Amino acid sequence: MTADQVNQLIAHGKFPEFANRRELIETHISWVIIGTAFVFKIKKPMYYSFLDFSTLEKRKYFCEREIELNKRLAPDWYLDVLPVKENNGSFSIGGEKGSVIDYAVRMKKLDQAKQMDVLLRKNKVTASDIRALAKIIADFHRQAVIISEKDYLDVQKKFNALLEEADFLRERSGTLADDLIRRSVEQSDIFINAHRGLLIARLNSGLFRDCHGDLHARNIFLLPDPVIFDCIEFSDEYRQIDVLNEVAFLCMDLDAFGRPDLSDQFISYYNGLFPTMKTAEERQLFIYYKSYRANVRAKVNSLRARGAASDSQKALALAETDKYLRLMMGYLSKLVTSG
């Protein structure tokens, strides 16, 4: 589908539910339509080096893959895949008439006020929430498929990909951003070269698993039982990672929200339930993984700044980029080999 067709679908299209109002949330890879009882997610027809939604067949496959993978943590929330149809210029999700032009993942609608990022901004996330979340994730990781073959240096390559944004950020934000990026890559290389043996040992001991891949506050509902959704379906490589890398993402996110206390509580509860960080060297690796996750957030926001539709959106994205670059460097400063 095109953006114009999605807007027509929202304004005049037929849905498998009645809705007085529909809300569109657009990400860089999908359109998410929020209705009354359901949420519908349509993948954008695009191609990146790590993602291929370029054909109708591939979008259908990844919609089905999204349902399959997310049922591991949200079995009652992800429902089915429905065709998006066009009939004489009119659009519908489901129905019998028309030709199939796309596919939509259908999910139950949950209370957006209970999303963890919303609650964090209101200072309403409690220690009991963190404890319940740690138990769910520890149980999930314990049962997740073990990955025995993996490029253990993959995280270093992804970290160093931030260099692709150096020229753009130097032009937009000055030499400081460029200097932070280049110093961070140097420190990352030093750390990884010093700890290759640890990464190999963790891979061989079964600590690389088929995880969620995108574990941060916006992808969590803090209901009586926390619901974790929107895992990475488009790339096994980004999802099949060290479990410590996975939880580092959530802990970095909590730090970024100004709640290092909750971050510390989470990793303490999690590690007590599923001990994956037993040595001082592994604690250093956990800090490195947090720096990597801040690195990724910095790159994503830099890309958003590149594609921003207005100066205000660009300024906001650049401010977020700067925040995550500084957070990344703060973590790296705590690594023994970076000092």
Solvent accessible surface area in square Angstrom, and as a share of the most:
residue,aa,sasa,rsa
1,M,14,0.06
2,T,76,0.44
3,A,54,0.42
4,D,87,0.45
5,Q,43,0.19
6,V,1,0.00
7,N,81,0.41
8,Q,68,0.30
9,L,0,0.00
10,I,31,0.16
11,A,67,0.52
12,H,159,0.71
13,G,11,0.11
14,K,156,0.66
15,F,22,0.09
16,P,53,0.33
17,E,31,0.14
18,F,158,0.66
19,A,15,0.12
20,N,138,0.71
21,R,177,0.65
22,R,50,0.18
23,E,59,0.27
24,L,60,0.30
25,I,69,0.35
26,E,103,0.46
27,T,56,0.33
28,H,94,0.42
29,I,24,0.12
30,S,2,0.02
31,W,12,0.04
32,V,24,0.14
33,I,0,0.00
34,I,12,0.06
35,G,3,0.02
36,T,84,0.49
37,A,52,0.41
38,F,44,0.18
39,V,13,0.08
40,F,0,0.00
41,K,19,0.08
42,I,0,0.00
43,K,2,0.01
44,K,25,0.10
45,P,63,0.40
46,M,41,0.18
47,Y,147,0.56
48,Y,85,0.32
49,S,113,0.73
50,F,75,0.31
51,L,4,0.02
52,D,32,0.16
53,F,1,0.00
54,S,54,0.35
55,T,56,0.32
56,L,53,0.26
57,E,123,0.55
58,K,83,0.35
59,R,16,0.06
60,K,82,0.35
61,Y,116,0.44
62,F,32,0.13
63,C,1,0.00
64,E,81,0.36
65,R,48,0.18
66,E,0,0.00
67,I,20,0.10
68,E,103,0.46
69,L,10,0.05
70,N,3,0.01
71,K,81,0.34
72,R,85,0.31
73,L,28,0.14
74,A,3,0.02
75,P,78,0.49
76,D,107,0.56
77,W,17,0.06
78,Y,1,0.00
79,L,60,0.30
80,D,46,0.24
81,V,38,0.22
82,L,29,0.14
83,P,34,0.21
84,V,0,0.00
85,K,24,0.10
86,E,54,0.24
87,N,59,0.30
88,N,150,0.77
89,G,47,0.45
90,S,72,0.47
91,F,14,0.06
92,S,18,0.11
93,I,4,0.02
94,G,9,0.08
95,G,60,0.57
96,E,170,0.76
97,K,152,0.65
98,G,37,0.36
99,S,70,0.45
100,V,57,0.32
101,I,40,0.20
102,D,0,0.00
103,Y,32,0.12
104,A,0,0.00
105,V,0,0.00
106,R,43,0.16
107,M,8,0.04
108,K,89,0.38
109,K,75,0.32
110,L,37,0.19
111,D,75,0.39
112,Q,65,0.29
113,A,52,0.41
114,K,84,0.36
115,Q,25,0.11
116,M,0,0.00
117,D,12,0.06
118,V,43,0.25
119,L,18,0.09
120,L,12,0.06
121,R,161,0.59
122,K,115,0.49
123,N,110,0.57
124,K,123,0.52
125,V,8,0.04
126,T,70,0.41
127,A,42,0.32
128,S,67,0.44
129,D,35,0.18
130,I,0,0.00
131,R,118,0.43
132,A,37,0.29
133,L,0,0.00
134,A,0,0.00
135,K,112,0.47
136,I,49,0.25
137,I,2,0.01
138,A,0,0.00
139,D,41,0.21
140,F,23,0.10
141,H,0,0.00
142,R,101,0.37
143,Q,149,0.66
144,A,12,0.09
145,V,103,0.59
146,I,93,0.47
147,I,22,0.11
148,S,86,0.56
149,E,153,0.69
150,K,40,0.17
151,D,69,0.36
152,Y,52,0.20
153,L,30,0.15
154,D,19,0.10
155,V,14,0.08
156,Q,22,0.10
157,K,123,0.52
158,K,31,0.13
159,F,0,0.00
160,N,37,0.19
161,A,24,0.19
162,L,0,0.00
163,L,67,0.34
164,E,114,0.51
165,E,5,0.02
166,A,0,0.00
167,D,77,0.40
168,F,17,0.07
169,L,1,0.00
170,R,88,0.32
171,E,125,0.56
172,R,111,0.41
173,S,55,0.36
174,G,32,0.30
175,T,101,0.59
176,L,89,0.44
177,A,6,0.05
178,D,18,0.09
179,D,63,0.33
180,L,11,0.06
181,I,0,0.00
182,R,102,0.37
183,R,95,0.35
184,S,0,0.00
185,V,13,0.07
186,E,109,0.49
187,Q,33,0.15
188,S,0,0.00
189,D,40,0.21
190,I,89,0.45
191,F,0,0.00
192,I,1,0.00
193,N,83,0.43
194,A,59,0.45
195,H,23,0.10
196,R,101,0.37
197,G,53,0.51
198,L,20,0.10
199,L,1,0.00
200,I,67,0.34
201,A,54,0.42
202,R,4,0.01
203,L,18,0.09
204,N,116,0.59
205,S,76,0.49
206,G,7,0.07
207,L,27,0.13
208,F,10,0.04
209,R,27,0.10
210,D,15,0.08
211,C,0,0.00
212,H,2,0.01
213,G,1,0.01
214,D,38,0.19
215,L,2,0.01
216,H,5,0.02
217,A,0,0.00
218,R,115,0.42
219,N,7,0.03
220,I,0,0.00
221,F,9,0.04
222,L,13,0.06
223,L,46,0.23
224,P,136,0.86
225,D,108,0.56
226,P,12,0.08
227,V,27,0.15
228,I,1,0.01
229,F,25,0.10
230,D,41,0.21
231,C,4,0.02
232,I,19,0.10
233,E,8,0.03
234,F,35,0.15
235,S,14,0.09
236,D,65,0.34
237,E,81,0.37
238,Y,66,0.25
239,R,0,0.00
240,Q,38,0.17
241,I,14,0.07
242,D,1,0.01
243,V,0,0.00
244,L,0,0.00
245,N,8,0.04
246,E,1,0.01
247,V,0,0.00
248,A,0,0.00
249,F,9,0.04
250,L,0,0.00
251,C,0,0.00
252,M,0,0.00
253,D,4,0.02
254,L,0,0.00
255,D,27,0.14
256,A,24,0.19
257,F,61,0.26
258,G,52,0.50
259,R,53,0.19
260,P,76,0.48
261,D,61,0.32
262,L,3,0.02
263,S,2,0.01
264,D,88,0.45
265,Q,58,0.26
266,F,0,0.00
267,I,17,0.09
268,S,74,0.48
269,Y,60,0.23
270,Y,0,0.00
271,N,22,0.11
272,G,62,0.60
273,L,78,0.39
274,F,22,0.09
275,P,70,0.44
276,T,2,0.01
277,M,5,0.02
278,K,153,0.65
279,T,71,0.42
280,A,80,0.62
281,E,70,0.31
282,E,19,0.09
283,R,125,0.46
284,Q,30,0.13
285,L,0,0.00
286,F,15,0.06
287,I,34,0.17
288,Y,0,0.00
289,Y,3,0.01
290,K,19,0.08
291,S,0,0.00
292,Y,10,0.04
293,R,15,0.06
294,A,0,0.00
295,N,1,0.01
296,V,45,0.26
297,R,34,0.12
298,A,0,0.00
299,K,42,0.18
300,V,42,0.24
301,N,7,0.04
302,S,0,0.00
303,L,86,0.43
304,R,117,0.43
305,A,0,0.00
306,R,116,0.42
307,G,65,0.62
308,A,27,0.21
309,A,98,0.76
310,S,47,0.30
311,D,125,0.65
312,S,83,0.54
313,Q,98,0.43
314,K,56,0.24
315,A,59,0.46
316,L,123,0.61
317,A,9,0.07
318,L,29,0.15
319,A,58,0.45
320,E,53,0.24
321,T,2,0.01
322,D,51,0.27
323,K,81,0.34
324,Y,10,0.04
325,L,1,0.00
326,R,125,0.46
327,L,41,0.21
328,M,0,0.00
329,M,21,0.10
330,G,34,0.32
331,Y,9,0.04
332,L,0,0.00
333,S,83,0.53
334,K,125,0.53
335,L,3,0.02
336,V,119,0.68
337,T,43,0.25
338,S,19,0.12
339,G,104,1.00
